[in-house]
């Protein structure tokens, strides 16, 4: 696993998922973001809880 620059999906998350950003390339949720919706930066969102555990 490795930390990567922050990225997020340009699409709103569907409840109960929250809008978050990711910073780890081992996060399955982050990896599920389709490339066309993947954006650089945090988007002003909180860090994904999976990524927080992967640190
Ligand atoms: Zn994540």
mmCIF file of the protein (N, C-alpha, C, O) and its ligand, coordinates in Angstrom:
data_MODEL
# 
_entry.id   MODEL 
# 
loop_
_entity.id 
_entity.type 
_entity.pdbx_number_of_molecules 
1 polymer     1 
2 non-polymer 1 
# 
_entity_poly.entity_id                      1 
_entity_poly.type                           'polypeptide(L)' 
_entity_poly.nstd_linkage                   no 
_entity_poly.nstd_monomer                   no 
_entity_poly.pdbx_seq_one_letter_code       
;(UNK)(UNK)(UNK)(UNK)(UNK)(UNK)(UNK)(UNK)(UNK)(UNK)(UNK)(UNK)(UNK)(UNK)(UNK)(UNK)
(UNK)(UNK)(UNK)(UNK)(UNK)(UNK)(UNK)(UNK)(UNK)(UNK)(UNK)(UNK)(UNK)(UNK)(UNK)(UNK)
(UNK)(UNK)(UNK)(UNK)(UNK)(UNK)(UNK)(UNK)(UNK)(UNK)(UNK)(UNK)(UNK)(UNK)(UNK)(UNK)
(UNK)(UNK)(UNK)(UNK)(UNK)(UNK)(UNK)
;
_entity_poly.pdbx_seq_one_letter_code_can   XXXXXXXXXXXXXXXXXXXXXXXXXXXXXXXXXXXXXXXXXXXXXXXXXXXXXXX 
_entity_poly.pdbx_strand_id                 A 
# 
loop_
_entity_poly_seq.entity_id 
_entity_poly_seq.num 
_entity_poly_seq.mon_id 
_entity_poly_seq.hetero 
1 1  UNK n 
1 2  UNK n 
1 3  UNK n 
1 4  UNK n 
1 5  UNK n 
1 6  UNK n 
1 7  UNK n 
1 8  UNK n 
1 9  UNK n 
1 10 UNK n 
1 11 UNK n 
1 12 UNK n 
1 13 UNK n 
1 14 UNK n 
1 15 UNK n 
1 16 UNK n 
1 17 UNK n 
1 18 UNK n 
1 19 UNK n 
1 20 UNK n 
1 21 UNK n 
1 22 UNK n 
1 23 UNK n 
1 24 UNK n 
1 25 UNK n 
1 26 UNK n 
1 27 UNK n 
1 28 UNK n 
1 29 UNK n 
1 30 UNK n 
1 31 UNK n 
1 32 UNK n 
1 33 UNK n 
1 34 UNK n 
1 35 UNK n 
1 36 UNK n 
1 37 UNK n 
1 38 UNK n 
1 39 UNK n 
1 40 UNK n 
1 41 UNK n 
1 42 UNK n 
1 43 UNK n 
1 44 UNK n 
1 45 UNK n 
1 46 UNK n 
1 47 UNK n 
1 48 UNK n 
1 49 UNK n 
1 50 UNK n 
1 51 UNK n 
1 52 UNK n 
1 53 UNK n 
1 54 UNK n 
1 55 UNK n 
# 
loop_
_struct_asym.id 
_struct_asym.entity_id 
A 1 
B 2 
# 
loop_
_chem_comp.id 
_chem_comp.type 
_chem_comp.mon_nstd_flag 
UNK 'L-peptide linking' . 
ZN  non-polymer         . 
# 
_pdbx_entity_nonpoly.entity_id   2 
_pdbx_entity_nonpoly.name        ? 
_pdbx_entity_nonpoly.comp_id     ZN 
# 
_pdbx_nonpoly_scheme.asym_id         B 
_pdbx_nonpoly_scheme.entity_id       2 
_pdbx_nonpoly_scheme.mon_id          ZN 
_pdbx_nonpoly_scheme.ndb_seq_num     1 
_pdbx_nonpoly_scheme.pdb_seq_num     101 
_pdbx_nonpoly_scheme.auth_seq_num    101 
_pdbx_nonpoly_scheme.pdb_mon_id      ZN 
_pdbx_nonpoly_scheme.auth_mon_id     ZN 
_pdbx_nonpoly_scheme.pdb_strand_id   A 
_pdbx_nonpoly_scheme.pdb_ins_code    . 
# 
loop_
_atom_site.group_PDB 
_atom_site.id 
_atom_site.type_symbol 
_atom_site.label_atom_id 
_atom_site.label_alt_id 
_atom_site.label_comp_id 
_atom_site.label_asym_id 
_atom_site.label_entity_id 
_atom_site.label_seq_id 
_atom_site.pdbx_PDB_ins_code 
_atom_site.Cartn_x 
_atom_site.Cartn_y 
_atom_site.Cartn_z 
_atom_site.occupancy 
_atom_site.B_iso_or_equiv 
_atom_site.pdbx_formal_charge 
_atom_site.auth_seq_id 
_atom_site.auth_comp_id 
_atom_site.auth_asym_id 
_atom_site.auth_atom_id 
_atom_site.pdbx_PDB_model_num 
ATOM   1   N  N  . UNK A 1 1  ? 0.845   -1.184 0.000   1.00 0.00 ? 1   UNK A N  1 
ATOM   2   C  CA . UNK A 1 1  ? 0.000   0.000  0.000   1.00 0.00 ? 1   UNK A CA 1 
ATOM   3   C  C  . UNK A 1 1  ? 0.887   1.243  0.000   1.00 0.00 ? 1   UNK A C  1 
ATOM   4   O  O  . UNK A 1 1  ? 2.020   1.223  0.481   1.00 0.00 ? 1   UNK A O  1 
ATOM   5   N  N  . UNK A 1 2  ? 0.350   2.297  -0.541  1.00 0.00 ? 2   UNK A N  1 
ATOM   6   C  CA . UNK A 1 2  ? 1.133   3.529  -0.608  1.00 0.00 ? 2   UNK A CA 1 
ATOM   7   C  C  . UNK A 1 2  ? 0.200   4.725  -0.581  1.00 0.00 ? 2   UNK A C  1 
ATOM   8   O  O  . UNK A 1 2  ? -0.927  4.692  -1.075  1.00 0.00 ? 2   UNK A O  1 
ATOM   9   N  N  . UNK A 1 3  ? 0.721   5.775  0.015   1.00 0.00 ? 3   UNK A N  1 
ATOM   10  C  CA . UNK A 1 3  ? -0.042  7.017  0.003   1.00 0.00 ? 3   UNK A CA 1 
ATOM   11  C  C  . UNK A 1 3  ? 0.116   7.676  -1.353  1.00 0.00 ? 3   UNK A C  1 
ATOM   12  O  O  . UNK A 1 3  ? 1.185   7.621  -1.961  1.00 0.00 ? 3   UNK A O  1 
ATOM   13  N  N  . UNK A 1 4  ? -0.939  8.293  -1.818  1.00 0.00 ? 4   UNK A N  1 
ATOM   14  C  CA . UNK A 1 4  ? -0.932  8.980  -3.100  1.00 0.00 ? 4   UNK A CA 1 
ATOM   15  C  C  . UNK A 1 4  ? -1.532  10.374 -2.884  1.00 0.00 ? 4   UNK A C  1 
ATOM   16  O  O  . UNK A 1 4  ? -2.152  10.623 -1.850  1.00 0.00 ? 4   UNK A O  1 
ATOM   17  N  N  . UNK A 1 5  ? -1.356  11.275 -3.840  1.00 0.00 ? 5   UNK A N  1 
ATOM   18  C  CA . UNK A 1 5  ? -1.983  12.600 -3.692  1.00 0.00 ? 5   UNK A CA 1 
ATOM   19  C  C  . UNK A 1 5  ? -3.505  12.459 -3.556  1.00 0.00 ? 5   UNK A C  1 
ATOM   20  O  O  . UNK A 1 5  ? -4.096  11.541 -4.125  1.00 0.00 ? 5   UNK A O  1 
ATOM   21  N  N  . UNK A 1 6  ? -4.132  13.361 -2.810  1.00 0.00 ? 6   UNK A N  1 
ATOM   22  C  CA . UNK A 1 6  ? -5.573  13.252 -2.575  1.00 0.00 ? 6   UNK A CA 1 
ATOM   23  C  C  . UNK A 1 6  ? -6.368  13.231 -3.880  1.00 0.00 ? 6   UNK A C  1 
ATOM   24  O  O  . UNK A 1 6  ? -6.052  13.947 -4.830  1.00 0.00 ? 6   UNK A O  1 
ATOM   25  N  N  . UNK A 1 7  ? -7.396  12.403 -3.902  1.00 0.00 ? 7   UNK A N  1 
ATOM   26  C  CA . UNK A 1 7  ? -8.315  12.372 -5.052  1.00 0.00 ? 7   UNK A CA 1 
ATOM   27  C  C  . UNK A 1 7  ? -9.711  12.036 -4.539  1.00 0.00 ? 7   UNK A C  1 
ATOM   28  O  O  . UNK A 1 7  ? -9.878  11.509 -3.439  1.00 0.00 ? 7   UNK A O  1 
ATOM   29  N  N  . UNK A 1 8  ? -10.711 12.355 -5.366  1.00 0.00 ? 8   UNK A N  1 
ATOM   30  C  CA . UNK A 1 8  ? -12.100 12.091 -4.985  1.00 0.00 ? 8   UNK A CA 1 
ATOM   31  C  C  . UNK A 1 8  ? -12.930 11.885 -6.238  1.00 0.00 ? 8   UNK A C  1 
ATOM   32  O  O  . UNK A 1 8  ? -12.447 12.081 -7.353  1.00 0.00 ? 8   UNK A O  1 
ATOM   33  N  N  . UNK A 1 9  ? -14.183 11.488 -6.048  1.00 0.00 ? 9   UNK A N  1 
ATOM   34  C  CA . UNK A 1 9  ? -15.086 11.310 -7.181  1.00 0.00 ? 9   UNK A CA 1 
ATOM   35  C  C  . UNK A 1 9  ? -15.875 12.588 -7.404  1.00 0.00 ? 9   UNK A C  1 
ATOM   36  O  O  . UNK A 1 9  ? -16.308 13.229 -6.446  1.00 0.00 ? 9   UNK A O  1 
ATOM   37  N  N  . UNK A 1 10 ? -16.065 12.959 -8.657  1.00 0.00 ? 10  UNK A N  1 
ATOM   38  C  CA . UNK A 1 10 ? -16.864 14.145 -8.952  1.00 0.00 ? 10  UNK A CA 1 
ATOM   39  C  C  . UNK A 1 10 ? -18.352 13.853 -8.788  1.00 0.00 ? 10  UNK A C  1 
ATOM   40  O  O  . UNK A 1 10 ? -19.176 14.767 -8.806  1.00 0.00 ? 10  UNK A O  1 
ATOM   41  N  N  . UNK A 1 11 ? -18.691 12.576 -8.629  1.00 0.00 ? 11  UNK A N  1 
ATOM   42  C  CA . UNK A 1 11 ? -20.091 12.213 -8.442  1.00 0.00 ? 11  UNK A CA 1 
ATOM   43  C  C  . UNK A 1 11 ? -20.428 12.182 -6.960  1.00 0.00 ? 11  UNK A C  1 
ATOM   44  O  O  . UNK A 1 11 ? -19.616 11.724 -6.156  1.00 0.00 ? 11  UNK A O  1 
ATOM   45  N  N  . UNK A 1 12 ? -21.623 12.665 -6.578  1.00 0.00 ? 12  UNK A N  1 
ATOM   46  C  CA . UNK A 1 12 ? -22.028 12.607 -5.172  1.00 0.00 ? 12  UNK A CA 1 
ATOM   47  C  C  . UNK A 1 12 ? -22.143 11.158 -4.714  1.00 0.00 ? 12  UNK A C  1 
ATOM   48  O  O  . UNK A 1 12 ? -22.581 10.292 -5.472  1.00 0.00 ? 12  UNK A O  1 
ATOM   49  N  N  . UNK A 1 13 ? -21.747 10.902 -3.470  1.00 0.00 ? 13  UNK A N  1 
ATOM   50  C  CA . UNK A 1 13 ? -21.870 9.561  -2.907  1.00 0.00 ? 13  UNK A CA 1 
ATOM   51  C  C  . UNK A 1 13 ? -23.334 9.276  -2.617  1.00 0.00 ? 13  UNK A C  1 
ATOM   52  O  O  . UNK A 1 13 ? -24.111 10.179 -2.308  1.00 0.00 ? 13  UNK A O  1 
ATOM   53  N  N  . UNK A 1 14 ? -23.695 8.002  -2.724  1.00 0.00 ? 14  UNK A N  1 
ATOM   54  C  CA . UNK A 1 14 ? -25.060 7.616  -2.394  1.00 0.00 ? 14  UNK A CA 1 
ATOM   55  C  C  . UNK A 1 14 ? -25.116 7.212  -0.931  1.00 0.00 ? 14  UNK A C  1 
ATOM   56  O  O  . UNK A 1 14 ? -24.294 6.417  -0.475  1.00 0.00 ? 14  UNK A O  1 
ATOM   57  N  N  . UNK A 1 15 ? -26.086 7.755  -0.185  1.00 0.00 ? 15  UNK A N  1 
ATOM   58  C  CA . UNK A 1 15 ? -26.225 7.355  1.223   1.00 0.00 ? 15  UNK A CA 1 
ATOM   59  C  C  . UNK A 1 15 ? -26.342 5.841  1.326   1.00 0.00 ? 15  UNK A C  1 
ATOM   60  O  O  . UNK A 1 15 ? -26.972 5.246  0.451   1.00 0.00 ? 15  UNK A O  1 
ATOM   61  N  N  . UNK A 1 16 ? -25.777 5.171  2.337   1.00 0.00 ? 16  UNK A N  1 
ATOM   62  C  CA . UNK A 1 16 ? -25.171 5.797  3.513   1.00 0.00 ? 16  UNK A CA 1 
ATOM   63  C  C  . UNK A 1 16 ? -23.717 6.229  3.309   1.00 0.00 ? 16  UNK A C  1 
ATOM   64  O  O  . UNK A 1 16 ? -23.077 6.697  4.250   1.00 0.00 ? 16  UNK A O  1 
ATOM   65  N  N  . UNK A 1 17 ? -23.201 6.080  2.114   1.00 0.00 ? 17  UNK A N  1 
ATOM   66  C  CA . UNK A 1 17 ? -21.815 6.524  1.880   1.00 0.00 ? 17  UNK A CA 1 
ATOM   67  C  C  . UNK A 1 17 ? -21.755 8.042  1.919   1.00 0.00 ? 17  UNK A C  1 
ATOM   68  O  O  . UNK A 1 17 ? -22.677 8.733  1.485   1.00 0.00 ? 17  UNK A O  1 
ATOM   69  N  N  . UNK A 1 18 ? -20.653 8.538  2.445   1.00 0.00 ? 18  UNK A N  1 
ATOM   70  C  CA . UNK A 1 18 ? -20.474 9.979  2.517   1.00 0.00 ? 18  UNK A CA 1 
ATOM   71  C  C  . UNK A 1 18 ? -19.495 10.419 1.439   1.00 0.00 ? 18  UNK A C  1 
ATOM   72  O  O  . UNK A 1 18 ? -18.699 9.631  0.929   1.00 0.00 ? 18  UNK A O  1 
ATOM   73  N  N  . UNK A 1 19 ? -19.579 11.691 1.113   1.00 0.00 ? 19  UNK A N  1 
ATOM   74  C  CA . UNK A 1 19 ? -18.597 12.261 0.189   1.00 0.00 ? 19  UNK A CA 1 
ATOM   75  C  C  . UNK A 1 19 ? -17.269 12.405 0.928   1.00 0.00 ? 19  UNK A C  1 
ATOM   76  O  O  . UNK A 1 19 ? -17.177 13.123 1.924   1.00 0.00 ? 19  UNK A O  1 
ATOM   77  N  N  . UNK A 1 20 ? -16.263 11.730 0.441   1.00 0.00 ? 20  UNK A N  1 
ATOM   78  C  CA . UNK A 1 20 ? -14.954 11.756 1.090   1.00 0.00 ? 20  UNK A CA 1 
ATOM   79  C  C  . UNK A 1 20 ? -13.878 11.854 0.013   1.00 0.00 ? 20  UNK A C  1 
ATOM   80  O  O  . UNK A 1 20 ? -14.157 11.736 -1.180  1.00 0.00 ? 20  UNK A O  1 
ATOM   81  N  N  . UNK A 1 21 ? -12.650 12.071 0.459   1.00 0.00 ? 21  UNK A N  1 
ATOM   82  C  CA . UNK A 1 21 ? -11.539 11.967 -0.478  1.00 0.00 ? 21  UNK A CA 1 
ATOM   83  C  C  . UNK A 1 21 ? -10.645 10.811 -0.040  1.00 0.00 ? 21  UNK A C  1 
ATOM   84  O  O  . UNK A 1 21 ? -10.713 10.361 1.104   1.00 0.00 ? 21  UNK A O  1 
ATOM   85  N  N  . UNK A 1 22 ? -9.827  10.346 -0.938  1.00 0.00 ? 22  UNK A N  1 
ATOM   86  C  CA . UNK A 1 22 ? -8.948  9.207  -0.679  1.00 0.00 ? 22  UNK A CA 1 
ATOM   87  C  C  . UNK A 1 22 ? -7.497  9.629  -0.876  1.00 0.00 ? 22  UNK A C  1 
ATOM   88  O  O  . UNK A 1 22 ? -7.198  10.556 -1.630  1.00 0.00 ? 22  UNK A O  1 
ATOM   89  N  N  . UNK A 1 23 ? -6.604  8.929  -0.181  1.00 0.00 ? 23  UNK A N  1 
ATOM   90  C  CA . UNK A 1 23 ? -5.181  9.231  -0.369  1.00 0.00 ? 23  UNK A CA 1 
ATOM   91  C  C  . UNK A 1 23 ? -4.327  7.961  -0.273  1.00 0.00 ? 23  UNK A C  1 
ATOM   92  O  O  . UNK A 1 23 ? -3.151  8.018  0.086   1.00 0.00 ? 23  UNK A O  1 
ATOM   93  N  N  . UNK A 1 24 ? -4.939  6.816  -0.599  1.00 0.00 ? 24  UNK A N  1 
ATOM   94  C  CA . UNK A 1 24 ? -4.185  5.567  -0.543  1.00 0.00 ? 24  UNK A CA 1 
ATOM   95  C  C  . UNK A 1 24 ? -4.584  4.691  -1.721  1.00 0.00 ? 24  UNK A C  1 
ATOM   96  O  O  . UNK A 1 24 ? -5.771  4.525  -2.001  1.00 0.00 ? 24  UNK A O  1 
ATOM   97  N  N  . UNK A 1 25 ? -3.605  4.135  -2.405  1.00 0.00 ? 25  UNK A N  1 
ATOM   98  C  CA . UNK A 1 25 ? -3.920  3.359  -3.606  1.00 0.00 ? 25  UNK A CA 1 
ATOM   99  C  C  . UNK A 1 25 ? -4.371  1.938  -3.282  1.00 0.00 ? 25  UNK A C  1 
ATOM   100 O  O  . UNK A 1 25 ? -4.620  1.150  -4.194  1.00 0.00 ? 25  UNK A O  1 
ATOM   101 N  N  . UNK A 1 26 ? -4.481  1.598  -1.999  1.00 0.00 ? 26  UNK A N  1 
ATOM   102 C  CA . UNK A 1 26 ? -5.003  0.288  -1.615  1.00 0.00 ? 26  UNK A CA 1 
ATOM   103 C  C  . UNK A 1 26 ? -6.460  0.354  -1.183  1.00 0.00 ? 26  UNK A C  1 
ATOM   104 O  O  . UNK A 1 26 ? -7.046  -0.671 -0.834  1.00 0.00 ? 26  UNK A O  1 
ATOM   105 N  N  . UNK A 1 27 ? -7.050  1.538  -1.200  1.00 0.00 ? 27  UNK A N  1 
ATOM   106 C  CA . UNK A 1 27 ? -8.441  1.693  -0.782  1.00 0.00 ? 27  UNK A CA 1 
ATOM   107 C  C  . UNK A 1 27 ? -9.366  1.186  -1.884  1.00 0.00 ? 27  UNK A C  1 
ATOM   108 O  O  . UNK A 1 27 ? -9.363  1.716  -2.995  1.00 0.00 ? 27  UNK A O  1 
ATOM   109 N  N  . UNK A 1 28 ? -10.160 0.155  -1.573  1.00 0.00 ? 28  UNK A N  1 
ATOM   110 C  CA . UNK A 1 28 ? -11.045 -0.404 -2.597  1.00 0.00 ? 28  UNK A CA 1 
ATOM   111 C  C  . UNK A 1 28 ? -12.086 0.614  -3.031  1.00 0.00 ? 28  UNK A C  1 
ATOM   112 O  O  . UNK A 1 28 ? -12.474 0.669  -4.198  1.00 0.00 ? 28  UNK A O  1 
ATOM   113 N  N  . UNK A 1 29 ? -12.531 1.417  -2.075  1.00 0.00 ? 29  UNK A N  1 
ATOM   114 C  CA . UNK A 1 29 ? -13.538 2.419  -2.415  1.00 0.00 ? 29  UNK A CA 1 
ATOM   115 C  C  . UNK A 1 29 ? -12.965 3.454  -3.381  1.00 0.00 ? 29  UNK A C  1 
ATOM   116 O  O  . UNK A 1 29 ? -13.616 3.858  -4.344  1.00 0.00 ? 29  UNK A O  1 
ATOM   117 N  N  . UNK A 1 30 ? -11.738 3.869  -3.101  1.00 0.00 ? 30  UNK A N  1 
ATOM   118 C  CA . UNK A 1 30 ? -11.098 4.822  -3.998  1.00 0.00 ? 30  UNK A CA 1 
ATOM   119 C  C  . UNK A 1 30 ? -10.846 4.211  -5.365  1.00 0.00 ? 30  UNK A C  1 
ATOM   120 O  O  . UNK A 1 30 ? -10.987 4.874  -6.393  1.00 0.00 ? 30  UNK A O  1 
ATOM   121 N  N  . UNK A 1 31 ? -10.470 2.931  -5.361  1.00 0.00 ? 31  UNK A N  1 
ATOM   122 C  CA . UNK A 1 31 ? -10.186 2.265  -6.628  1.00 0.00 ? 31  UNK A CA 1 
ATOM   123 C  C  . UNK A 1 31 ? -11.452 2.015  -7.437  1.00 0.00 ? 31  UNK A C  1 
ATOM   124 O  O  . UNK A 1 31 ? -11.392 1.790  -8.646  1.00 0.00 ? 31  UNK A O  1 
ATOM   125 N  N  . UNK A 1 32 ? -12.608 2.056  -6.758  1.00 0.00 ? 32  UNK A N  1 
ATOM   126 C  CA . UNK A 1 32 ? -13.871 1.840  -7.461  1.00 0.00 ? 32  UNK A CA 1 
ATOM   127 C  C  . UNK A 1 32 ? -14.336 3.070  -8.219  1.00 0.00 ? 32  UNK A C  1 
ATOM   128 O  O  . UNK A 1 32 ? -15.260 2.994  -9.029  1.00 0.00 ? 32  UNK A O  1 
ATOM   129 N  N  . UNK A 1 33 ? -13.696 4.204  -7.958  1.00 0.00 ? 33  UNK A N  1 
ATOM   130 C  CA . UNK A 1 33 ? -14.073 5.423  -8.683  1.00 0.00 ? 33  UNK A CA 1 
ATOM   131 C  C  . UNK A 1 33 ? -13.670 5.256  -10.146 1.00 0.00 ? 33  UNK A C  1 
ATOM   132 O  O  . UNK A 1 33 ? -12.504 5.001  -10.448 1.00 0.00 ? 33  UNK A O  1 
ATOM   133 N  N  . UNK A 1 34 ? -14.616 5.398  -11.031 1.00 0.00 ? 34  UNK A N  1 
ATOM   134 C  CA . UNK A 1 34 ? -14.304 5.290  -12.451 1.00 0.00 ? 34  UNK A CA 1 
ATOM   135 C  C  . UNK A 1 34 ? -13.413 6.461  -12.866 1.00 0.00 ? 34  UNK A C  1 
ATOM   136 O  O  . UNK A 1 34 ? -13.566 7.586  -12.388 1.00 0.00 ? 34  UNK A O  1 
ATOM   137 N  N  . UNK A 1 35 ? -12.487 6.164  -13.761 1.00 0.00 ? 35  UNK A N  1 
ATOM   138 C  CA . UNK A 1 35 ? -11.470 7.156  -14.115 1.00 0.00 ? 35  UNK A CA 1 
ATOM   139 C  C  . UNK A 1 35 ? -12.090 8.447  -14.629 1.00 0.00 ? 35  UNK A C  1 
ATOM   140 O  O  . UNK A 1 35 ? -11.522 9.524  -14.444 1.00 0.00 ? 35  UNK A O  1 
ATOM   141 N  N  . UNK A 1 36 ? -13.249 8.348  -15.272 1.00 0.00 ? 36  UNK A N  1 
ATOM   142 C  CA . UNK A 1 36 ? -13.857 9.558  -15.825 1.00 0.00 ? 36  UNK A CA 1 
ATOM   143 C  C  . UNK A 1 36 ? -14.373 10.487 -14.734 1.00 0.00 ? 36  UNK A C  1 
ATOM   144 O  O  . UNK A 1 36 ? -14.569 11.677 -14.977 1.00 0.00 ? 36  UNK A O  1 
ATOM   145 N  N  . UNK A 1 37 ? -14.597 9.949  -13.522 1.00 0.00 ? 37  UNK A N  1 
ATOM   146 C  CA . UNK A 1 37 ? -15.105 10.757 -12.421 1.00 0.00 ? 37  UNK A CA 1 
ATOM   147 C  C  . UNK A 1 37 ? -14.026 11.085 -11.400 1.00 0.00 ? 37  UNK A C  1 
ATOM   148 O  O  . UNK A 1 37 ? -14.279 11.806 -10.435 1.00 0.00 ? 37  UNK A O  1 
ATOM   149 N  N  . UNK A 1 38 ? -12.833 10.561 -11.609 1.00 0.00 ? 38  UNK A N  1 
ATOM   150 C  CA . UNK A 1 38 ? -11.762 10.765 -10.634 1.00 0.00 ? 38  UNK A CA 1 
ATOM   151 C  C  . UNK A 1 38 ? -11.189 12.169 -10.785 1.00 0.00 ? 38  UNK A C  1 
ATOM   152 O  O  . UNK A 1 38 ? -10.832 12.590 -11.885 1.00 0.00 ? 38  UNK A O  1 
ATOM   153 N  N  . UNK A 1 39 ? -11.105 12.887 -9.669  1.00 0.00 ? 39  UNK A N  1 
ATOM   154 C  CA . UNK A 1 39 ? -10.583 14.256 -9.672  1.00 0.00 ? 39  UNK A CA 1 
ATOM   155 C  C  . UNK A 1 39 ? -9.467  14.368 -8.638  1.00 0.00 ? 39  UNK A C  1 
ATOM   156 O  O  . UNK A 1 39 ? -9.493  13.714 -7.595  1.00 0.00 ? 39  UNK A O  1 
ATOM   157 N  N  . UNK A 1 40 ? -8.504  15.198 -8.950  1.00 0.00 ? 40  UNK A N  1 
ATOM   158 C  CA . UNK A 1 40 ? -7.428  15.447 -7.998  1.00 0.00 ? 40  UNK A CA 1 
ATOM   159 C  C  . UNK A 1 40 ? -7.898  16.391 -6.898  1.00 0.00 ? 40  UNK A C  1 
ATOM   160 O  O  . UNK A 1 40 ? -8.774  17.230 -7.110  1.00 0.00 ? 40  UNK A O  1 
ATOM   161 N  N  . UNK A 1 41 ? -7.295  16.236 -5.710  1.00 0.00 ? 41  UNK A N  1 
ATOM   162 C  CA . UNK A 1 41 ? -7.596  17.125 -4.603  1.00 0.00 ? 41  UNK A CA 1 
ATOM   163 C  C  . UNK A 1 41 ? -8.625  16.527 -3.651  1.00 0.00 ? 41  UNK A C  1 
ATOM   164 O  O  . UNK A 1 41 ? -9.191  15.463 -3.901  1.00 0.00 ? 41  UNK A O  1 
ATOM   165 N  N  . UNK A 1 42 ? -8.850  17.245 -2.552  1.00 0.00 ? 42  UNK A N  1 
ATOM   166 C  CA . UNK A 1 42 ? -9.743  16.735 -1.515  1.00 0.00 ? 42  UNK A CA 1 
ATOM   167 C  C  . UNK A 1 42 ? -11.206 17.072 -1.795  1.00 0.00 ? 42  UNK A C  1 
ATOM   168 O  O  . UNK A 1 42 ? -12.100 16.428 -1.246  1.00 0.00 ? 42  UNK A O  1 
ATOM   169 N  N  . UNK A 1 43 ? -11.461 18.062 -2.634  1.00 0.00 ? 43  UNK A N  1 
ATOM   170 C  CA . UNK A 1 43 ? -12.830 18.476 -2.883  1.00 0.00 ? 43  UNK A CA 1 
ATOM   171 C  C  . UNK A 1 43 ? -13.485 19.088 -1.650  1.00 0.00 ? 43  UNK A C  1 
ATOM   172 O  O  . UNK A 1 43 ? -14.705 19.247 -1.604  1.00 0.00 ? 43  UNK A O  1 
ATOM   173 N  N  . UNK A 1 44 ? -12.667 19.433 -0.647  1.00 0.00 ? 44  UNK A N  1 
ATOM   174 C  CA . UNK A 1 44 ? -13.210 19.993 0.589   1.00 0.00 ? 44  UNK A CA 1 
ATOM   175 C  C  . UNK A 1 44 ? -13.912 18.955 1.446   1.00 0.00 ? 44  UNK A C  1 
ATOM   176 O  O  . UNK A 1 44 ? -14.696 19.292 2.333   1.00 0.00 ? 44  UNK A O  1 
ATOM   177 N  N  . UNK A 1 45 ? -13.622 17.690 1.173   1.00 0.00 ? 45  UNK A N  1 
ATOM   178 C  CA . UNK A 1 45 ? -14.297 16.598 1.884   1.00 0.00 ? 45  UNK A CA 1 
ATOM   179 C  C  . UNK A 1 45 ? -13.403 16.019 2.978   1.00 0.00 ? 45  UNK A C  1 
ATOM   180 O  O  . UNK A 1 45 ? -12.188 16.216 2.955   1.00 0.00 ? 45  UNK A O  1 
ATOM   181 N  N  . UNK A 1 46 ? -13.996 15.309 3.933   1.00 0.00 ? 46  UNK A N  1 
ATOM   182 C  CA . UNK A 1 46 ? -13.183 14.634 4.951   1.00 0.00 ? 46  UNK A CA 1 
ATOM   183 C  C  . UNK A 1 46 ? -12.491 13.404 4.356   1.00 0.00 ? 46  UNK A C  1 
ATOM   184 O  O  . UNK A 1 46 ? -12.895 12.887 3.314   1.00 0.00 ? 46  UNK A O  1 
ATOM   185 N  N  . UNK A 1 47 ? -11.452 12.955 5.036   1.00 0.00 ? 47  UNK A N  1 
ATOM   186 C  CA . UNK A 1 47 ? -10.704 11.786 4.573   1.00 0.00 ? 47  UNK A CA 1 
ATOM   187 C  C  . UNK A 1 47 ? -11.539 10.520 4.747   1.00 0.00 ? 47  UNK A C  1 
ATOM   188 O  O  . UNK A 1 47 ? -12.217 10.333 5.757   1.00 0.00 ? 47  UNK A O  1 
ATOM   189 N  N  . UNK A 1 48 ? -11.470 9.660  3.735   1.00 0.00 ? 48  UNK A N  1 
ATOM   190 C  CA . UNK A 1 48 ? -12.110 8.345  3.773   1.00 0.00 ? 48  UNK A CA 1 
ATOM   191 C  C  . UNK A 1 48 ? -11.625 7.552  4.995   1.00 0.00 ? 48  UNK A C  1 
ATOM   192 O  O  . UNK A 1 48 ? -10.434 7.542  5.304   1.00 0.00 ? 48  UNK A O  1 
ATOM   193 N  N  . UNK A 1 49 ? -12.559 6.893  5.680   1.00 0.00 ? 49  UNK A N  1 
ATOM   194 C  CA . UNK A 1 49 ? -12.149 6.177  6.897   1.00 0.00 ? 49  UNK A CA 1 
ATOM   195 C  C  . UNK A 1 49 ? -11.300 4.951  6.575   1.00 0.00 ? 49  UNK A C  1 
ATOM   196 O  O  . UNK A 1 49 ? -10.488 4.532  7.400   1.00 0.00 ? 49  UNK A O  1 
ATOM   197 N  N  . UNK A 1 50 ? -11.473 4.377  5.405   1.00 0.00 ? 50  UNK A N  1 
ATOM   198 C  CA . UNK A 1 50 ? -10.612 3.245  5.016   1.00 0.00 ? 50  UNK A CA 1 
ATOM   199 C  C  . UNK A 1 50 ? -9.173  3.745  4.803   1.00 0.00 ? 50  UNK A C  1 
ATOM   200 O  O  . UNK A 1 50 ? -8.212  3.133  5.269   1.00 0.00 ? 50  UNK A O  1 
ATOM   201 N  N  . UNK A 1 51 ? -9.053  4.854  4.099   1.00 0.00 ? 51  UNK A N  1 
ATOM   202 C  CA . UNK A 1 51 ? -7.719  5.420  3.872   1.00 0.00 ? 51  UNK A CA 1 
ATOM   203 C  C  . UNK A 1 51 ? -7.066  5.801  5.202   1.00 0.00 ? 51  UNK A C  1 
ATOM   204 O  O  . UNK A 1 51 ? -5.855  5.654  5.368   1.00 0.00 ? 51  UNK A O  1 
ATOM   205 N  N  . UNK A 1 52 ? -7.864  6.285  6.138   1.00 0.00 ? 52  UNK A N  1 
ATOM   206 C  CA . UNK A 1 52 ? -7.317  6.676  7.438   1.00 0.00 ? 52  UNK A CA 1 
ATOM   207 C  C  . UNK A 1 52 ? -6.707  5.469  8.138   1.00 0.00 ? 52  UNK A C  1 
ATOM   208 O  O  . UNK A 1 52 ? -5.685  5.597  8.812   1.00 0.00 ? 52  UNK A O  1 
ATOM   209 N  N  . UNK A 1 53 ? -7.328  4.283  7.985   1.00 0.00 ? 53  UNK A N  1 
ATOM   210 C  CA . UNK A 1 53 ? -6.809  3.078  8.623   1.00 0.00 ? 53  UNK A CA 1 
ATOM   211 C  C  . UNK A 1 53 ? -5.603  2.522  7.901   1.00 0.00 ? 53  UNK A C  1 
ATOM   212 O  O  . UNK A 1 53 ? -4.773  1.840  8.503   1.00 0.00 ? 53  UNK A O  1 
ATOM   213 N  N  . UNK A 1 54 ? -5.499  2.809  6.610   1.00 0.00 ? 54  UNK A N  1 
ATOM   214 C  CA . UNK A 1 54 ? -4.412  2.256  5.801   1.00 0.00 ? 54  UNK A CA 1 
ATOM   215 C  C  . UNK A 1 54 ? -3.105  3.025  6.004   1.00 0.00 ? 54  UNK A C  1 
ATOM   216 O  O  . UNK A 1 54 ? -2.046  2.569  5.572   1.00 0.00 ? 54  UNK A O  1 
ATOM   217 N  N  . UNK A 1 55 ? -3.172  4.161  6.644   1.00 0.00 ? 55  UNK A N  1 
ATOM   218 C  CA . UNK A 1 55 ? -1.965  4.984  6.804   1.00 0.00 ? 55  UNK A CA 1 
ATOM   219 C  C  . UNK A 1 55 ? -0.868  4.260  7.555   1.00 0.00 ? 55  UNK A C  1 
ATOM   220 O  O  . UNK A 1 55 ? 0.207   4.820  7.768   1.00 0.00 ? 55  UNK A O  1 
HETATM 221 ZN ZN . ZN  B 2 .  ? -10.399 5.669  0.706   1.00 0.00 ? 101 ZN  A ZN 1 
# 
